[in-house]
């Protein structure tokens, strides 16, 4: 196994009492996702509303992000979006359990794919595929759905808790051939050149060192990663966006895989960031309440500009 490939290694240390509460929580999640899907789906919405009462800081961040991106909406609309988003956050807990613990047959029963042929284009053209999977609340489940038809290479950020680090890596290997650290750019390039499918999220604020500022919805200067440009320049992969959406009628999920992007401007990092942000906006507008609005998406500001958050 190549040195950049990450696989979980279970050690006796993970049985230490310091991890017992985590084990209990994981055990409860495992048992709950054995129940019929509609039962724990409703429970997830209830937990999300409860979290909104408790997580006051995240509530303020969520509201602020929606206000910044959609200033023309009314306060009532902002409030409704925020409530729906927190309900989805509660559901996401169980969707993570689904992704990690459900067998393939149950995933396929509740999750449908549109545009699966787009995932296979890399095989036909003998090119790597960079799947643009933005940070929707359903992202863990979305990766698992794709893995049922074409396993790829997962990009991995180590968890501070060793047990959670082991568990999330183990869970994600249900849908990936192996994992590589998200800081291992050379490893990602190598995978793409070998014709692999690599999941990549370009929509979080990664700080000023790895970003340029570009418009994102109504925010004129949002820190946007230059990582996509680096990967495209080096490996020339197909860029394929996908979005895993909860169906409005609680009938499960629809994962939409779109055709490869064309016209990505690799010669200018700012233009590339503008291009990618426009793609991300289009994906979000397909299911705006299911995006991760609870993160400080605009925490990095240009020199001399004040913070957009008061939390």
FILUMDREN-14260 format. One record per residue (C-alpha): residue in three letters; chain; x, y negated, z. Coordinates in steps of 0.1 Angstrom, whole numbers, plus 5000, padded with zeros to 4 digits. Each point is the difference from the previous one (the first is absolute). Layout:
! residues N
[ALA A [X Y Z]];
...
This chain:
! residues 311
[UNK A [5000 5000 5000]];
[UNK A [5014 4966 4990]];
[UNK A [5011 4979 5029]];
[UNK A [4974 4973 4993]];
[UNK A [4971 5025 5003]];
[UNK A [4982 4998 5033]];
[UNK A [4983 5030 5014]];
[UNK A [4985 5003 5035]];
[UNK A [5020 5019 5026]];
[UNK A [4981 5012 5030]];
[UNK A [5021 5000 5032]];
[UNK A [4993 5009 5036]];
[UNK A [5004 4963 5009]];
[UNK A [4965 4994 4984]];
[UNK A [4985 5021 5028]];
[UNK A [5013 4977 5027]];
[UNK A [4973 4985 5023]];
[UNK A [5005 4966 4985]];
[UNK A [4983 5012 4969]];
[UNK A [4971 5018 5016]];
[UNK A [4975 4972 4996]];
[UNK A [5009 4999 4963]];
[UNK A [4994 5038 4997]];
[UNK A [4966 4996 5017]];
[UNK A [4990 4972 4976]];
[UNK A [5011 5020 4970]];
[UNK A [4982 5031 5012]];
[UNK A [4968 4980 5004]];
[UNK A [5004 4985 4965]];
[UNK A [5006 5035 4986]];
[UNK A [4968 5014 5017]];
[UNK A [4979 4970 4989]];
[UNK A [5008 5003 4963]];
[UNK A [4989 5036 5002]];
[UNK A [4964 4986 5004]];
[UNK A [4978 4991 4970]];
[UNK A [5013 4970 4982]];
[UNK A [4969 4978 5005]];
[UNK A [5002 5005 5038]];
[UNK A [5035 4986 5006]];
[UNK A [4996 4975 4972]];
[UNK A [4973 4983 5021]];
[UNK A [5021 5004 5031]];
[UNK A [5028 4982 4982]];
[UNK A [4978 4970 4993]];
[UNK A [4990 4998 5036]];
[UNK A [5037 5002 5012]];
[UNK A [5008 4972 4976]];
[UNK A [4974 4977 5015]];
[UNK A [5013 5009 5034]];
[UNK A [5036 4993 4989]];
[UNK A [4988 4966 4988]];
[UNK A [4989 4991 5035]];
[UNK A [5034 5012 5015]];
[UNK A [5025 4990 4974]];
[UNK A [4994 4963 5002]];
[UNK A [5034 4990 4985]];
[UNK A [4994 5023 4970]];
[UNK A [4965 4986 4997]];
[UNK A [5014 4965 4996]];
[UNK A [5026 5011 4975]];
[UNK A [4974 5018 4979]];
[UNK A [4977 4971 5000]];
[UNK A [5028 4976 4992]];
[UNK A [5012 5021 4970]];
[UNK A [4965 5001 4985]];
[UNK A [4996 4963 5005]];
[UNK A [5034 4993 4984]];
[UNK A [4993 5022 4970]];
[UNK A [4963 4991 4995]];
[UNK A [4995 4964 5011]];
[UNK A [4969 4995 4979]];
[UNK A [4981 5026 5020]];
[UNK A [4977 4990 5028]];
[UNK A [5008 5006 5037]];
[UNK A [4972 5026 5001]];
[UNK A [5016 5019 4970]];
[UNK A [5034 4999 5017]];
[UNK A [4984 5015 5031]];
[UNK A [4983 5027 4981]];
[UNK A [5032 5010 4982]];
[UNK A [5019 5001 5032]];
[UNK A [4974 5023 5017]];
[UNK A [5000 5023 4970]];
[UNK A [5038 5000 5000]];
[UNK A [5001 5011 5037]];
[UNK A [4975 5027 4994]];
[UNK A [5023 5012 4972]];
[UNK A [5029 4999 5024]];
[UNK A [4982 5024 5023]];
[UNK A [4992 5023 4971]];
[UNK A [5037 4999 4989]];
[UNK A [5009 5019 5032]];
[UNK A [4980 5029 4989]];
[UNK A [5011 4997 4964]];
[UNK A [5036 5004 5012]];
[UNK A [4989 5032 5017]];
[UNK A [4983 5011 4968]];
[UNK A [5032 4994 4980]];
[UNK A [5022 5018 5025]];
[UNK A [4978 5029 5011]];
[UNK A [4973 5008 4973]];
[UNK A [5006 5029 4976]];
[UNK A [5001 4992 4963]];
[UNK A [4965 5014 4994]];
[UNK A [4984 4976 5024]];
[UNK A [5019 4970 4986]];
[UNK A [4988 5009 4965]];
[UNK A [4964 5004 5013]];
[UNK A [4998 4964 5013]];
[UNK A [5026 4982 4978]];
[UNK A [4997 4995 4962]];
[UNK A [5026 4986 4976]];
[UNK A [4993 4977 4971]];
[UNK A [5029 4997 4975]];
[UNK A [5019 5030 5010]];
[UNK A [5015 5002 4965]];
[UNK A [5019 4968 5007]];
[UNK A [5020 5018 5027]];
[UNK A [5012 5025 4974]];
[UNK A [5013 4975 4976]];
[UNK A [5034 5001 5015]];
[UNK A [5003 5037 4994]];
[UNK A [4990 4995 4964]];
[UNK A [5024 4971 4994]];
[UNK A [5027 5014 5022]];
[UNK A [5002 4969 5022]];
[UNK A [4997 4993 5036]];
[UNK A [4967 4986 5014]];
[UNK A [4999 4972 5026]];
[UNK A [4965 5002 5014]];
[UNK A [4990 4966 5014]];
[UNK A [4981 5010 5032]];
[UNK A [4992 4968 5019]];
[UNK A [4992 5000 5037]];
[UNK A [4964 5011 5001]];
[UNK A [4986 5015 5032]];
[UNK A [4996 5032 4980]];
[UNK A [5037 5002 4989]];
[UNK A [5009 5032 5019]];
[UNK A [4970 5018 4985]];
[UNK A [5007 4985 4965]];
[UNK A [5035 5015 5000]];
[UNK A [4986 5034 5010]];
[UNK A [4973 4998 4972]];
[UNK A [5027 4993 4974]];
[UNK A [5021 5029 5015]];
[UNK A [4973 5025 4992]];
[UNK A [5006 4994 4962]];
[UNK A [5036 4987 4999]];
[UNK A [5022 5001 5030]];
[UNK A [5026 4972 5000]];
[UNK A [5027 4985 5022]];
[UNK A [4989 4981 5031]];
[UNK A [5016 4968 5011]];
[UNK A [5005 5001 5038]];
[UNK A [5004 4976 5028]];
[UNK A [5012 5016 5033]];
[UNK A [4976 4998 5029]];
[UNK A [5014 4987 5033]];
[UNK A [4983 5030 5019]];
[UNK A [5019 5032 4991]];
[UNK A [4969 5022 5002]];
[UNK A [4980 4977 4977]];
[UNK A [5030 4998 4977]];
[UNK A [5000 5038 4998]];
[UNK A [4963 5003 4996]];
[UNK A [4995 4973 4973]];
[UNK A [5029 5015 4980]];
[UNK A [4985 5035 5004]];
[UNK A [4966 4987 4990]];
[UNK A [5012 4981 4970]];
[UNK A [5018 5031 4987]];
[UNK A [4966 5014 4994]];
[UNK A [4999 4978 4969]];
[UNK A [5037 4994 4992]];
[UNK A [5029 5021 4989]];
[UNK A [5022 4981 5025]];
[UNK A [5005 4966 5017]];
[UNK A [5026 4973 4996]];
[UNK A [5006 4970 5022]];
[UNK A [4984 4968 4986]];
[UNK A [5034 4983 5003]];
[UNK A [5017 5026 4977]];
[UNK A [4996 4981 4967]];
[UNK A [5026 5021 4983]];
[UNK A [4981 5031 5011]];
[UNK A [4968 4986 4985]];
[UNK A [5018 4992 4967]];
[UNK A [5015 5034 4999]];
[UNK A [4965 5016 5004]];
[UNK A [4985 4979 4973]];
[UNK A [5028 5008 4976]];
[UNK A [4993 5037 5007]];
[UNK A [4964 4995 4989]];
[UNK A [4984 5001 5034]];
[UNK A [4970 4982 5012]];
[UNK A [5008 4975 5028]];
[UNK A [4975 4982 5021]];
[UNK A [5008 4963 5006]];
[UNK A [4982 4972 5018]];
[UNK A [5010 4964 4988]];
[UNK A [4974 4981 5020]];
[UNK A [5014 4995 5035]];
[UNK A [5021 4972 5013]];
[UNK A [5036 5014 5002]];
[UNK A [5017 4968 5011]];
[UNK A [5019 4973 4981]];
[UNK A [5031 5021 4991]];
[UNK A [4981 5024 4977]];
[UNK A [4972 4977 4987]];
[UNK A [4992 4970 4979]];
[UNK A [4970 4978 5004]];
[UNK A [4970 5004 4977]];
[UNK A [4963 4992 5000]];
[UNK A [4977 5026 5017]];
[UNK A [4963 4992 4997]];
[UNK A [4997 4964 5014]];
[UNK A [5034 5001 5018]];
[UNK A [5024 4982 4976]];
[UNK A [5032 5013 5017]];
[UNK A [4998 5036 5012]];
[UNK A [5032 5020 5006]];
[UNK A [5000 5027 4974]];
[UNK A [5026 5028 4998]];
[UNK A [5025 5002 4971]];
[UNK A [5002 5037 5004]];
[UNK A [4978 5008 4971]];
[UNK A [5022 4980 4977]];
[UNK A [5031 5019 5012]];
[UNK A [4984 5034 4994]];
[UNK A [4987 4991 4966]];
[UNK A [5032 4986 4988]];
[UNK A [5020 5030 5011]];
[UNK A [4977 5029 4992]];
[UNK A [4975 4987 4974]];
[UNK A [4970 5020 5016]];
[UNK A [4964 4998 4991]];
[UNK A [4982 4976 5024]];
[UNK A [4966 5016 5009]];
[UNK A [4977 4983 5025]];
[UNK A [4975 5021 5020]];
[UNK A [4974 4993 5026]];
[UNK A [4983 5024 5023]];
[UNK A [4965 4987 5009]];
[UNK A [4974 5011 5025]];
[UNK A [4967 5005 4982]];
[UNK A [4973 4976 5012]];
[UNK A [4975 5028 5004]];
[UNK A [5023 5020 5024]];
[UNK A [5003 5028 4974]];
[UNK A [5038 5000 5003]];
[UNK A [5027 4983 4980]];
[UNK A [5008 4991 4965]];
[UNK A [5037 4995 4990]];
[UNK A [5004 4979 4969]];
[UNK A [5033 5004 4981]];
[UNK A [5004 4973 4975]];
[UNK A [5020 5000 4967]];
[UNK A [5036 4989 5001]];
[UNK A [5007 4963 5004]];
[UNK A [5014 4983 4969]];
[UNK A [5020 4968 4998]];
[UNK A [5018 5001 5033]];
[UNK A [5025 4971 4999]];
[UNK A [5032 5015 5012]];
[UNK A [5023 4971 4991]];
[UNK A [4985 4975 5025]];
[UNK A [4993 5010 5036]];
[UNK A [4975 4972 5006]];
[UNK A [4980 5008 4969]];
[UNK A [5002 5037 5010]];
[UNK A [4986 4992 5034]];
[UNK A [4972 4979 4985]];
[UNK A [4992 5029 4976]];
[UNK A [4999 5026 5028]];
[UNK A [4980 4978 5024]];
[UNK A [4973 4996 4972]];
[UNK A [4999 5038 4997]];
[UNK A [4997 5004 5038]];
[UNK A [4972 4974 5000]];
[UNK A [4981 5020 4974]];
[UNK A [5003 5032 5021]];
[UNK A [4988 4982 5032]];
[UNK A [4970 4986 4983]];
[UNK A [4987 5035 4992]];
[UNK A [4996 5006 5037]];
[UNK A [5009 4969 5020]];
[UNK A [4988 5012 5033]];
[UNK A [5022 5030 4999]];
[UNK A [5033 4981 4998]];
[UNK A [5023 4997 5030]];
[UNK A [4992 4964 5010]];
[UNK A [5011 5006 5036]];
[UNK A [5037 4995 4992]];
[UNK A [5017 4965 4998]];
[UNK A [5002 5001 4962]];
[UNK A [5014 4964 4999]];
[UNK A [5023 5000 5030]];
[UNK A [5031 4989 4979]];
[UNK A [4998 4964 4989]];
[UNK A [5024 4978 4979]];
[UNK A [5025 4981 5020]];
[UNK A [4984 4971 5019]];
[UNK A [4964 5011 4995]];
[UNK A [4980 5008 5032]];
[UNK A [4985 5034 5008]];
[UNK A [4966 5007 4986]];
[UNK A [4991 5018 5032]];
[UNK A [4994 4988 5035]];
[UNK A [5002 5036 5015]];
